[in-house]
């Protein structure tokens, strides 16, 4: 038990949600409980995680979710373990929501050097319709930068996924490679702006950030087959883009091969993403939970063969295996599923309150009421 990684869960406590203040003490090693010495409120070590108040052993839940995150069919888990299908689906939804909060928490604490990012969209079959899932990846570390769901493949979806790239990027000087969708240039221009604060009343003016580059891969189809591929430079120079591609190991020309490979990973483990399958997404919340569960397991729990490094001589090993989170500098070791599920995620900080504009004059009716 590690009290330094815990925080008080009591909303009325003066240090609610704050980590590292020394206010958490061990209440019971046997029952795995802590307490806050500010408000005196005890709480379980699993408070705020998908493992809280579960009757099943945490190790079993972690095993089942590991199978789900690697594409094992839900029906096979039900038959093998004997659990009710609704119970397993509830575990998946709870774990996916936890992973979404964990992803936002890590993004606030550890922005990374993206360098070169790629984004793409996947069509998802639903009951009576279709959804679009947009994904993004940082090419140097193969780190999944997040995903968003949308009703249409239009500007709001593109703004959301480009916003995920900008939120993870430590600085705006990055190369973004996308497909030939016409809305991407406008989405990147809108997102890569920063406010200029002058101290005056009103919304600050937005000015474009410097250093970002955008390339598109335009494919032409004939009878559902690709007949030609054109690389288009939207922002930046050919020499600058070539330097970034060489520095990040992203190939010799503008491409979307890395995000296409990530799409294949998601298609292999999420049944509604299969191109010619019969599985349908029935609830958007379930699809969102599955996406974040697979993405966080991919980032923190899975070694990536292209990220391994030669081991030093005399170590008895040939390679040093790394996960995308290790390559991005977020963590130093591979996480187990039980560690991911039991990680206490502090609540997100509340947004700052907007200052109201001062009124120049009080109306006559108001002056009479005040008198």
C-alpha positions in Angstrom: 0.0 0.0 0.0 1.3 3.4 -1.0 -0.4 6.4 0.7 1.6 8.9 -1.4 -0.3 8.0 -4.5 -3.7 8.3 -2.9 -6.0 11.3 -2.4 -9.0 12.1 -0.3 -12.3 11.2 -2.0 -14.5 13.3 0.3 -15.9 16.2 -1.7 -16.2 18.5 1.3 -12.6 18.0 2.4 -10.3 21.0 2.1 -7.7 18.9 0.2 -10.2 16.8 -2.0 -8.6 15.2 -5.0 -5.0 16.5 -4.2 -2.1 14.1 -4.3 1.2 14.3 -2.4 0.1 16.5 0.5 0.9 13.8 3.1 -2.7 13.8 4.4 -3.4 10.1 3.6 -2.6 7.4 6.1 -3.0 3.6 6.2 -6.2 2.7 8.1 -6.0 -1.1 7.7 -3.5 -3.2 5.8 -5.8 -6.3 6.1 -8.8 -4.6 4.5 -6.7 -2.3 2.2 -8.2 0.9 3.5 -6.8 4.5 3.9 -8.0 7.5 5.8 -7.5 11.3 5.4 -6.1 13.0 8.5 -7.7 16.3 7.5 -11.3 15.2 7.5 -11.0 11.8 9.1 -12.9 10.0 6.3 -11.8 6.4 5.6 -12.0 4.9 2.2 -11.0 1.7 0.3 -7.9 1.4 -1.8 -10.1 0.6 -4.8 -12.3 3.7 -4.3 -12.8 5.4 -7.7 -11.6 2.4 -9.8 -13.4 -0.3 -11.7 -12.5 -2.7 -9.0 -14.5 -0.9 -6.3 -17.2 -3.0 -4.5 -16.8 -6.0 -6.9 -17.6 -9.4 -5.6 -15.2 -11.0 -8.0 -11.4 -11.1 -7.3 -9.5 -8.2 -8.9 -7.1 -10.7 -10.6 -10.0 -12.5 -12.3 -11.5 -9.2 -13.5 -8.1 -8.1 -14.8 -7.8 -11.4 -16.7 -11.2 -11.1 -18.3 -10.5 -7.5 -19.4 -7.2 -8.5 -20.8 -8.9 -11.1 -23.0 -11.5 -8.5 -24.1 -8.7 -6.0 -24.9 -7.0 -8.5 -27.1 -10.1 -9.5 -29.2 -11.5 -12.5 -27.3 -15.2 -12.8 -28.1 -17.6 -12.0 -25.2 -19.5 -15.2 -25.8 -16.3 -17.2 -25.3 -15.5 -15.5 -22.0 -19.1 -16.2 -20.8 -18.7 -19.9 -21.6 -15.2 -20.3 -20.2 -15.7 -18.4 -17.0 -19.4 -18.9 -16.4 -20.2 -15.2 -15.8 -23.3 -13.6 -17.0 -22.9 -11.6 -20.2 -24.3 -8.4 -18.6 -21.7 -8.7 -15.8 -18.8 -8.9 -18.2 -20.2 -6.0 -20.3 -20.5 -3.9 -17.1 -16.8 -4.6 -16.3 -15.9 -3.5 -19.8 -17.9 -0.3 -19.5 -16.5 0.5 -16.1 -12.9 -0.2 -17.2 -13.3 1.9 -20.4 -14.6 4.9 -18.4 -11.7 4.5 -16.0 -9.2 4.4 -18.9 -10.7 7.5 -20.5 -10.2 9.4 -17.2 -6.7 7.9 -16.9 -5.8 9.0 -20.4 -7.0 12.6 -19.7 -5.0 12.6 -16.4 -1.8 11.4 -18.1 -2.2 13.9 -20.9 -2.4 16.8 -18.4 0.7 15.6 -16.5 2.9 14.3 -19.3 2.6 16.0 -22.7 5.0 14.4 -25.1 7.2 15.4 -28.1 4.9 14.2 -30.8 7.1 15.3 -33.7 5.1 13.5 -36.4 1.4 12.5 -36.0 -1.0 10.8 -38.3 -4.8 10.6 -38.1 -7.6 8.7 -39.9 -11.2 7.7 -39.5 -12.9 4.3 -39.4 -16.5 3.5 -40.3 -18.4 1.7 -37.5 -21.5 -0.3 -38.2 -24.3 0.4 -35.7 -27.9 -0.8 -35.4 -29.8 1.2 -38.0 -26.9 3.5 -38.9 -23.2 4.3 -38.8 -20.7 6.1 -36.6 -17.2 7.3 -37.4 -14.2 6.6 -35.1 -11.3 9.0 -35.6 -7.9 7.8 -34.3 -4.5 9.5 -34.0 -1.0 8.2 -33.4 2.5 9.7 -32.6 4.8 8.0 -35.1 8.2 8.2 -33.3 6.8 6.4 -30.1 3.7 4.7 -31.7 1.8 6.3 -28.9 -2.0 6.3 -29.4 -3.1 9.9 -28.9 -6.8 9.2 -28.5 -9.9 8.7 -30.4 -13.3 10.4 -30.8 -16.7 9.2 -32.1 -18.9 11.3 -34.4 -22.2 10.9 -36.3 -20.6 12.3 -39.5 -17.2 12.5 -41.1 -17.3 16.3 -41.1 -15.6 19.3 -39.5 -16.7 18.7 -35.8 -15.1 15.2 -35.9 -11.9 16.5 -37.4 -11.7 19.4 -35.0 -12.0 16.9 -32.1 -9.2 14.5 -33.3 -6.8 17.3 -34.2 -7.5 18.8 -30.8 -6.4 15.5 -29.3 -3.1 15.8 -31.2 -2.6 19.3 -30.0 -3.4 18.5 -26.4 -0.7 15.8 -26.3 1.9 17.8 -28.1 4.4 19.6 -25.9 4.9 22.2 -28.7 3.2 23.0 -32.0 6.1 22.3 -34.2 4.9 18.9 -35.5 4.1 17.3 -38.8 0.6 16.0 -39.3 -0.2 13.5 -42.1 -3.8 12.7 -43.0 -5.8 11.4 -45.9 -7.4 13.6 -48.6 -10.5 14.6 -46.6 -11.2 18.3 -47.5 -12.0 19.4 -44.0 -8.6 18.6 -42.4 -6.7 21.9 -43.5 -9.5 24.0 -41.9 -9.5 21.8 -38.8 -5.8 22.1 -38.2 -5.8 25.9 -38.8 -8.5 26.3 -36.2 -6.9 24.1 -33.6 -3.3 25.3 -33.9 -4.1 28.8 -32.7 -3.3 30.5 -29.4 -4.9 33.4 -27.5 -3.1 36.7 -27.3 -3.9 38.2 -23.9 -3.7 42.0 -23.8 -5.5 42.7 -20.5 -8.5 44.2 -22.3 -12.1 43.1 -21.7 -13.5 40.5 -24.0 -12.4 37.4 -25.8 -8.7 37.5 -26.7 -7.6 37.5 -30.3 -6.4 34.2 -31.7 -3.2 34.0 -33.7 -1.8 31.0 -35.6 0.9 29.0 -33.9 4.2 28.6 -35.7 6.1 25.5 -36.8 3.3 23.0 -37.7 3.2 21.3 -41.1 0.4 19.4 -42.8 0.6 16.8 -45.6 -2.2 14.9 -47.2 -2.3 11.5 -49.0 -4.9 11.8 -51.7 -6.1 8.4 -53.1 -8.2 8.0 -56.3 -10.4 5.0 -56.6 -11.9 3.2 -59.6 -14.3 0.2 -58.9 -13.4 0.3 -55.2 -9.7 -0.1 -56.0 -6.9 2.5 -55.5 -5.6 3.6 -58.9 -3.3 6.5 -57.9 -1.8 8.1 -54.8 -0.8 11.7 -54.6 1.1 13.4 -51.8 -0.1 17.0 -51.2 1.8 19.6 -49.1 -0.8 21.9 -47.4 1.5 23.7 -44.9 5.3 23.7 -44.8 8.0 23.1 -47.3 9.1 19.8 -48.9 12.6 20.1 -47.4 11.2 20.7 -43.9 8.8 17.8 -44.1 11.6 15.5 -45.4 13.7 16.4 -42.4 10.9 15.6 -40.0 10.2 12.3 -41.7 13.9 11.3 -41.5 14.2 12.4 -37.9 11.1 10.5 -36.7 11.6 7.4 -38.8 8.3 8.1 -40.7 9.5 7.1 -44.1 10.7 9.0 -47.1 7.5 10.7 -48.2 4.2 11.8 -46.8 2.2 8.7 -45.8 -0.5 7.4 -43.4 0.9 3.9 -43.1 1.3 4.0 -39.3 -2.2 5.1 -38.5 -3.5 2.5 -41.0 -1.6 -0.2 -39.1 -3.1 1.1 -35.8 -6.5 0.9 -37.5 -5.8 -2.8 -38.2 -5.0 -3.3 -34.5 -8.3 -1.8 -33.5 -10.2 -3.7 -36.1 -8.8 -7.0 -34.9 -10.0 -6.5 -31.3 -13.3 -4.5 -31.7 -15.9 -6.6 -33.6 -18.0 -3.7 -34.9 -15.0 -2.3 -36.8 -14.6 -5.5 -38.9 -15.2 -4.6 -42.5 -17.4 -7.6 -43.5 -18.6 -8.9 -40.2 -22.0 -9.3 -38.7 -21.3 -7.6 -35.4 -23.0 -4.2 -34.8 -22.4 -1.5 -32.2 -25.6 -1.2 -30.2 -24.6 1.5 -27.7 -22.3 4.4 -28.3 -21.1 4.3 -24.7 -20.0 0.7 -25.0 -18.1 1.4 -28.2 -16.4 4.4 -26.5 -15.4 2.3 -23.5 -14.0 -0.5 -25.7 -12.0 2.1 -27.7 -10.3 3.6 -24.6 -9.7 0.2 -23.0 -7.9 -1.1 -26.1 -6.0 2.2 -26.5 -4.7 2.3 -23.0 -3.7 -1.4 -23.0 -2.0 -0.7 -26.3 -0.1 2.3 -24.9 0.9 0.9 -21.4 0.6 -2.9 -21.4 1.8 -4.1 -24.8 5.3 -4.3 -26.1 5.8 -3.0 -29.6 8.3 -4.9 -31.7 9.3 -1.8 -33.7 10.2 0.1 -30.5 12.7 -2.4 -29.1 16.3 -1.4 -28.6 19.5 -3.6 -28.8 20.5 -4.7 -25.3 23.9 -3.9 -24.0 26.6 -6.6 -24.3 26.9 -8.9 -21.4 23.3 -8.4 -20.3 22.2 -11.9 -21.4 19.4 -10.4 -23.6 19.2 -9.5 -27.2 16.6 -6.7 -27.1 15.2 -4.2 -24.6 11.4 -4.4 -25.1 9.4 -1.1 -24.9 5.8 -0.1 -24.9 4.6 3.1 -26.6 4.4 4.8 -23.2 8.0 3.8 -22.4 9.1 5.2 -25.8 7.3 8.4 -25.2 9.0 8.9 -21.8 5.8 8.6 -19.7 6.8 5.5 -17.8 9.8 3.3 -17.3 8.2 -0.1 -17.3 5.4 -2.1 -18.8 2.2 -1.9 -16.8 0.1 -5.0 -15.9 -3.7 -4.8 -16.4 -4.3 -4.9 -12.7 -2.1 -1.8 -12.2 -4.0 0.1 -14.9 -7.3 -0.8 -13.4 -6.3 0.0 -9.8 -4.6 3.3 -10.6 -6.4 6.1 -8.6 -7.2 8.9 -11.0 -7.6 12.3 -9.3 -10.6 14.4 -10.4 -10.0 16.9 -13.2 -9.3 20.4 -12.0 -12.3 22.7 -12.3 -12.2 25.2 -15.1 -11.6 28.8 -14.1 -14.6 31.0 -13.8 -15.1 33.5 -16.5 -15.1 37.1 -15.4 -18.3 38.9 -16.0 -18.2 42.2 -17.9 -18.8 45.2 -15.7 -21.9 47.2 -16.6 -21.3 50.8 -17.6 -24.5 52.2 -16.0 -27.3 50.9 -13.9 -30.8 51.3 -15.5 -33.2 53.7 -13.9 -35.5 51.0 -12.8 -32.6 49.3 -11.0 -31.7 52.6 -9.3 -35.2 53.0 -8.0 -35.2 49.4 -6.6 -31.9 49.9 -5.0 -33.1 53.1 -3.3 
